[in-house]
């Protein structure tokens, strides 16, 4: 049995057999609350898997046989996001209004750890500045994001809207859960510093925390202080992706 730390969670428990996940699996948040549990059989999801809200209520229930969700589970959009790897039709993100010297590009794809959603990230990318970011920028290599940016699920739900300046967020930013519920909203100064009031929500619409920043420093908070402190280090301090 192995117990390890996960950067989105406080801890998780995984059992292995011959190097493959096999047996009980559980995750807990920073307050010791169970967030997900289920069972693996030879590396595949098996039986009933449960996802929980922070208050302990069941958020989603999906049932599997040899890693395949049953028909009832697939009616839950969450289960469909998480376990439907080959959608019949991918959503094509709309182009952004890119400034001169940039082009609209898909800059990445990932799958949400909690939401299960397939996320496509798009941005305006500098076309005349080479492939490396200027010294001191967040990303040392790869395309330079400059101007508006947006993320979408493959079902067409926008999960992020904001702007970048030399690969750093700037100006107003809004994020949504794949269910279309607000996740966070606030503003950035130059050099990737949060500024002004930021609000973070749970997926059920309850406020997690309201944090006030002054040029990147936390000066006031209401609600969960840890979320506000995490926001100083993470672009997305709420564990949804």
URGIMO-V531103 format. One record per helix or strand. SS is the DSSP state (H for helix, E for strand). FROM is the first residue (numbers start at 1). LEN is the number of residues. If there is no record, write none. Layout:
BEGIN
SS | FROM | LEN
SS | FROM | LEN
END
This chain:
BEGIN
E | 2 | 3
E | 11 | 7
E | 20 | 9
E | 34 | 8
E | 44 | 9
E | 58 | 8
E | 68 | 2
H | 71 | 4
H | 77 | 7
E | 102 | 10
E | 118 | 9
E | 145 | 9
E | 158 | 8
E | 168 | 2
E | 171 | 6
E | 182 | 8
H | 190 | 3
E | 193 | 9
E | 207 | 8
E | 217 | 7
H | 225 | 6
END
